[in-house]
Amino acid sequence: MIEGDKGTTLAYFLLEFTGQRDHPDQWLSVDYATRDGTATAGEDYIAVADTLILYSGETQAAIAVEVIGDETPEPDETLYLDVFNPIGGSFREGVLKLTAVRTILDDDGWIA
């Protein structure tokens, strides 16, 4: 995702649930939260933490994270999204948390 020079742009994480539901016709919920990698919440992106509900028949959902634009040359930076606490289903056996990573691409002419 490109950072941009001002304001915010949206970056999306696609969550696809491939685990087991307790009952196929019930909803499933998972908690999620962003976590700093080399990117810093409040400076490079706006932190999010919430609960996502997948209704009967749904297996995918997008989670949006706002990336904060600036005009400061800097290296590309990463942030993480942790997904945990499934209710109404489970991840694979022994898996308690899933983690995805996104890279914020600097567009301000970073010089090494």
For each residue, the residues with C-beta under 8 A, 3 or more apart:
1: 9 11 67 102 103 104 105
2: 9 105 107
3: 9 44 67 68 69 70 104 105 106 107 108
4: 7 8 9 67 69 107
5: 69 70 71 107 108
6: 69 70 71
7: 4 69
8: 4 46 66 67 68 69
9: 1 2 3 4 66 67 69
10: 64 65 66 67
11: 1 45 64 65 66 67 102 104
12: 62 63 64 65
13: 62 63 65 81 100 102
14: 60 61 62 63
15: 30 32 52 60 61 62 63 83
16: 59 60
17: 28 30 54 59 60 89
18: 59
19: 86 89 90 91 92 95
20: 89 90
21: 24 26 28 88 89
22: 26 88 89 90
23: 26 88
24: 21 56
25: 56
26: 21 22 23 56 88
27: 53 54 55 56 88
28: 17 21 53 54 86 87 88 89
29: 51 52 53 54 85 86 87 88
30: 15 17 51 52 54 83 84 85 86 87
31: 49 50 51 52 83 84 85
32: 15 48 49 50 51 52 63 81 82 83 84
33: 47 48 49 81 82
34: 41 45 47 48 49 65 79 80 81 82
35: 79 80 81 82
36: 39 40 41 79 80
37: 77 78 79 80 101
38: 75 77 78
39: 36 43 44 45 77 78 79 104
40: 36 43 44 77
41: 34 36 44 45 46 47 79
42: 46 47
43: 39 40 68
44: 3 39 40 41 67 68 77 79 104
45: 11 34 39 41 65 66 67 68 79 104
46: 8 41 42 65 66 68
47: 33 34 41 42
48: 32 33 34 63 64 65
49: 31 32 33 34
50: 31 32
51: 29 30 31 32
52: 15 29 30 31 32 61 63 83
53: 27 28 29
54: 17 27 28 29 30 58 59 60 61
55: 27 58
56: 24 25 26 27
57:
58: 54 55 61
59: 16 17 18 54
60: 14 15 16 17 54
61: 14 15 52 54 58
62: 12 13 14 15
63: 12 13 14 15 32 48 52 81
64: 10 11 12 48
65: 10 11 12 13 34 45 46 48 79 81 102
66: 8 9 10 11 45 46
67: 1 3 4 8 9 10 11 44 45 104
68: 3 8 43 44 45 46
69: 3 4 5 6 7 8 9
70: 3 5 6 108
71: 5 6 108
72: 108
73: 106 108 109 110 111
74: 77 106 108 110
75: 38 106 110
76: 103 104 105 106
77: 37 38 39 40 44 74 103 104 106
78: 37 38 39 101 102 103 104
79: 34 35 36 37 39 41 44 45 65 101 102 104
80: 34 35 36 37 99 100 101
81: 13 32 33 34 35 63 65 99 100 101 102
82: 32 33 34 35 97 98 99
83: 15 30 31 32 52 97 98 99 100
84: 30 31 32 96 97 98
85: 29 30 31
86: 19 28 29 30 89 90 91
87: 28 29 30
88: 21 22 23 26 27 28 29
89: 17 19 20 21 22 28 86
90: 19 20 22 86 93
91: 19 86 95 96 98
92: 19 95
93: 90
94:
95: 19 91 92 98
96: 84 91
97: 82 83 84
98: 82 83 84 91 95
99: 80 81 82 83
100: 13 80 81 83
101: 37 78 79 80 81
102: 1 11 13 65 78 79 81
103: 1 76 77 78
104: 1 3 11 39 44 45 67 76 77 78 79
105: 1 2 3 76
106: 3 73 74 75 76 77 110
107: 2 3 4 5
108: 3 5 70 71 72 73 74
109: 73
110: 73 74 75 106
111: 73
112:
